[in-house]
Structure formats: structure tokens, C-alpha cells
Amino acid sequence: MAITINLSVDQGADFEATVKLYSSNTDALNLSGYGFSGQIRRSYESQSTSAAFTITSPNPTNGELTLSLADTTTAQLRAGRYVYDIVITDTSTGVKTRAAEGIVSVMPGVTR
């Protein structure tokens, strides 16, 4: 089951957040051998992706993922509410698991 984490993104600014994933016994999930993908969409029914996260795991044995969006990407998002999820894929088996999900609130910017 995915964890729920709501995110706040400032329009026109770089975004970065760290998500820590745990196994069912509350140990950090070892993310070695996994691939990562994550998208933001206006709604669950949206056919087009509003933005795609760049996802890295600098320390995979610690269960941490870093989600990021460049300022050029956040500038293209209209202010408002979006949904997102993060899927991890076991590269040896191809099994995909939704690891995180939630609401993304894009806060409007003034400086351009």
C-alpha cells in the first residue's frame, strides 16, 4: 500500500523533496535494484501528464527517494491542485509497486 504525502510546489521555482520508504516491518526499504517514475496530473482521469518528477535515490539502502522538478517545469504548471504518484519497479522481476501518492498544491508565483 502506498504512503500518502501531500506536496507544495512554488510555481517558477526549483522543487525538491525527500520521501522515505519503509518495508512492512518498519525497516527502511532497500531500493537497490529498483527503477523509479512519478507523474503529476490535473486529476486522476487526466490523459496528459502535467509534469514528471526526476527521481533519484542517493542512498538506496536507506529507503530515500529525492523528487525534483526544475523551475522551468514548475513555471508551466498552473496554480491549483494536482494529484501525483510514485511507482517503483523491481528491475529483476519487472514488478511495479505504487510507493507514494497524494495531492500537489501549486502555489502561484509573481516574479518572472
N, C-alpha and C positions, 0 to 999 in steps of 0.2 A: 504494500500500500504506500502511495506517495505521501510525503510530508507536505503540509500546506505552509507556504511562506509568501506573504504579500510584499511586494516591492514598490518603491517610489523612485521614479526616474525624472530628473530635471531635463526638460526639453533643451536641446542645444548644448548640453554638457556631456563630458565623458561619464560613463556609468560603470561601476564595478561593485560586485557583491560576492561574498563568500558564503557558500552553503556547505554544511557538514552533514554527511550521510552516515547513518548507523545501521548495523545489522539488527536482526530481530532480538539478539541478546544484549543490545545496547553497547556493543563494541563498535568502534569506528569501522566502517565498511572499507575493505581493501579494494581500491579501484584500479589496481594494476590489471592490465589486460582488458580494459573497457574503453569503448568509444562513447562520445557524448554529443547530444544535439538538443537544441531548445529553441522554441519559437514563441513570438508574441503575436497574437491576433486580436482583432477588434472584438470578436465574440467566438464562442465555441463553434458556431456554424460558418464562420468566415472561410471562404475558399482560398483567399490570398493571405500570405504571411505579411504582417506589418513590419516585422524585424526578426532577425535571427541572432541569437546570442553567440559570441565567441566564448567557448568553454574550454578551460584548461584545468589540469589537476597537478599543481606544482609538487604536491607531496601525496601521491595516490594511496599510500598505506595509511594515511591519516583520515581518509574519507572526505577530503575537502575538494570542492569544485569552486573555481572562480568564474563568475559570469561577467561578461563585459559587453558594452556597446560603445562605439565611437561617437564623438559629438556630432559627426555628420549624419549618423544613423538616427540619433535621438532628435535631431533638428527636423527630420522628416516625419516624426510622429506627431499627430495632432494631440493636443491636450485632452485628457479624459481617461477613461477606464478601459483596460485591456485584460486579456487572460493569457496565461503562459503555462508551459510545462517543460520539464527537462526529462529526456529519455536517455538511459544508459544502456549500452549494448555490449554484452559479453562477446568479445571478438573471437573466442574459440568456439562458441556454440551458436552465435547469432541471436541468442535470446535477448529480447528487449524488455526493459522494465521502466515504467514511469516512476521516477525517483522524487520529483518535486513538482508542485503546481501551485497556482494562486492567481491573485489579481496584481496587475501592474497599473499603478496610478502615474500618469504622465503629467507633471506639473508644468504649466506654461512658463515660457521664458520671455524676457523683454529684450535683452542685449542680443544683437545680431551682428 
